[in-house]
Amino acid sequence: MTKITFIGAGSYGFTRGLVRDLLTFPLLTDATLCLMDINPERLEFAQKSVEKIIELGHYPAKVEVTMDRAKALEGADVVICTILAGGVDVWQYDILIPKEFGVDTNVGDTRGPSGVFRALRTIPVMVDIAKDMEKYCPKATLLNYTNPMAMLCRAMSRETKIQLTGLCHSVQGTAEMLANWIGAPMSEITYTCAGINHLAWYLEYKWNGEDAYPLIRKAITERPEIYNAEQVRNEMFLHLDYYVTESSGHNSEYNWWFRKRPDLIEKYCTHGTNWNPGHYAYILDEYRKRDHDWKDEAKEWFAKETPISLERGHEYAAYIMNALKGGEIFRFNGNVPNTGLITNLPDNCTVEVPVFVDAEGLHPVHVGALPPQVLPLDYTNAMVEEMAVEAALTGNPRLVYQAIASDPLTAAVLSLAEIQDMTQKMLDQNKDYLPQFKSLKIG
């Protein structure tokens, strides 16, 4: 019997969707599902949701519920992590303070000043989880969904020896989007995608073995509805010749081009049809609304006679767990240490590359060098992440500032002195959440 532990199980929709998927695999149908969260209300909802799925599917699975992390991890075979270190009342300042200084953020959970500070608060928690895994389930595999993905995976890989990978939906989601644009069935699409999280690139994208990039370029340039769906990413593709993963909303934050002036934000970052409005307040309002409305949505879910389809979805983690138990070998794009996998990115930084998984574990694929026109974005952001991880693990406030000083968007907007002032204000705002820092003064 497999024990699958969910750390942060109170996630409103994710836990029940993943449980639905994994229980459809015969090797996992009798799993023990251990749910752990620090929020008792959300944990109760997760428990009832999972029990409902087991009841509807007549599965022999078993549910355990606890607020004790050590108990949850003991004897686990797979650990799923979907935590958030601090609510909107904490991380809203990751967006609001940079905005005061002119750095306009859209999502703010992955990189840039907002992503760095989320990492500073979250890395100690994630490293503690990984160290507990070394103690209570050293052979288990950690599947991380928590952002900022690259920095968290880098810190855990650096500080522990557990087997882990970070999972993100952007690779498969973008591949399906591009196929839809050119009218191709996904069953006829093959691709090689590599880079860093949210900045991975389709080095090859083929339809029935033929390069599909000319068709994608034609669709973008000749069909306004397609261009307008992803203005930022489409502009990047038209100029850099490779398509990038993750939405225009995210990618508008990761480079020098689209968010450094109000007129550019208006032109490229407010009218796209595939992503939220580019105004920084939108994401805060959405998360406040989600925090407020989740109980009503939960009641509505339970009120339905069949609240969830039991048909298997496409969530990576379920297929990975099945492969780890000896089921069909599965290929996915995962976040792993760069052990020579991408030859022109820093050693051991977190890269996102193809990974095969079987009963023996995770097997990342050597990709080689990224094309020179996309390398500056990935290399610069990877080095910002390296500095931020070092700062989080050593409690060095000056290195926090130096990491943010090299962030492409921040550097396009502010001077070094202004960046230092902004970083200092963010450090002061987060003083209660950075116990690893003996001093918060940059110097």
PyMOL commands that set and color helices and strands:
alter all, ss='L'
color gray80, all
select helices_A, chain A and resi 14-22+40-57+69-73+88-100+112-136+149-159+170-182+186-188+213-222+224-229+231-240+248-251+262-268+280-303+316-324+375-394+397-405+408-413+416-429+431-433
alter helices_A, ss='H'
color red, helices_A
select strands_A, chain A and resi 3-7+32-36+62-66+78-81+141-144+163-166+189-196+199-207+210-211+330-337+350-358+361-364
alter strands_A, ss='S'
color yellow, strands_A
deselect
rebuild
show_as cartoon
